[in-house]
Amino acid sequence: MSLRILITNDDGVDAPGLQVLLGIARQLSDDVWVVAPDGNQSGAGHRFSFGRELSLDKRSERTFAVKGGSPADCVVAGMTFVLGDKPADLVLSGVNNGQNLGDIVHCSGTVAGAREGTMQGAVGIALSQAVDYAAGLDVEWTNAQTYGAELVRSLMGLEHGKDVYYNVNFPSCPAADVTGVRVVPHQRFSRSPMRYYPSDNAGKFFVAIPETPRPLDEGSDFHLLTHGDSITVTPLSLLQTDADVAGRLDGQLPFTRRR
């Protein structure tokens, strides 16, 4: 039985990274569908457009754009409507223009697309191609193109818990310099990297990440991608309860009976 694949992203349906992901998906299956935002939704996280009407723009037989929709909106529309009674086995999100590392996974629209894919019953995998921003370089898709299909195929060959999704980042080094694949935790920063960033326009500002937070954990995704030339794979969980804290809190909190 052919693997059914749904693709989304947060850079928009016309973004070059989506074409890279299509190339990866078509090496795995001939049953590939695209439902992606009609424009840039970077940083949208897992936002849903509750209370606001959306529409599907059919670009081709298997490609749809959601006008004004987030990646999470797109996965819902794809899994519960476009694909009918046969939802996708695999949801691929990306390939993002730029790395999604550390605490950025919490706000990434790319990662949210994979997360919603897993919540909808598929295997969800987010893929991002790193960019060397310090050197002022443009994105180079070679590593995602070279290693993407093999890596996704390998992940699909594993046993998955129903609550697991994956965040994959490809380094920005030449393809021949890639040192391998490292399964690593995401970097937990001491504080959020998001900052107020003033605009050149009076009275305006951006929310941005002006610099990499320090220190970096040498065993986590941020350091190994940028300094180790490794492809990083981080398994993430839908279960967000801190079981240790929950166990310690049980029976310790005050309770006031209401009359």
C-alpha positions, 0 to 999 in steps of 0.5 A: 500500500502506497504511503499517503503524504500531506505536506505543509509549511509556514513560509507559504505555498509558493516558497522554494522550500516547499518544492524541495520538500515535494522532491523529498516526498516524491522519492517516498510515494506517488500519493503526495498532497499539499495544503499550505498557507497562501503567504508567510506564516513564520512564527505562527506557532500552533495558532488556529484561526478560530472564529474567522472564515478561511477558504481553500484555493485549489492550485492543482489537482493535489495542491491547495492554499489556505488563504490567511491560514496557519500551518495548523489550520492547513493540516486540519483542512488537509487531514479532515477534508481534502484527503477525505476518508483516507487521511495521510500516514505522514505529515511533512512540514517545511523545508523551512528557510532557516533552522528551528532550534532550541526554544524556538520549537515552541513558536515555529509554524513549521514544527506546529505543522508536524505537531498537528499531523501527529495529533491528527494520527499521522507521523509528523516530521518538521524539516528545516535547512539551516542558514549561516546568518552571521556570514550573510549567506542565502539559504542553500538547500543541498543538504535537505535535498541530499539527505532528506528522503533517506532520513525520513524513510529511516524514521518511518521504519521505526516504531513510534509512540502515538505522542511523538513527532520529530524536529529535523535540522540540516546544517549549512555546511557543504554536503560532503562535510556533514558528519552524520545524524545526531539524535539530541534534545532541543536547547532549553535557554535560560530565558526566551530569546525573543526581544523587542527590536526597534524599527527604523520607523518611528514608534514601531518595533519588531519582536525578533531574535537579535542574537543567539542566547548563551551559553549553548549546551554542547550536547543539544541541537543548537551547538551540534548543528552550528558547530558539529555539522550534524543533521539533528533529530529531536523527538518531541512529545505531545504529552507536556505534563511534568510527571515529577512535579505532578507527583510532588504536588499531589496532596501538597496543595491547599484546598478550601471547601466552598459552602 
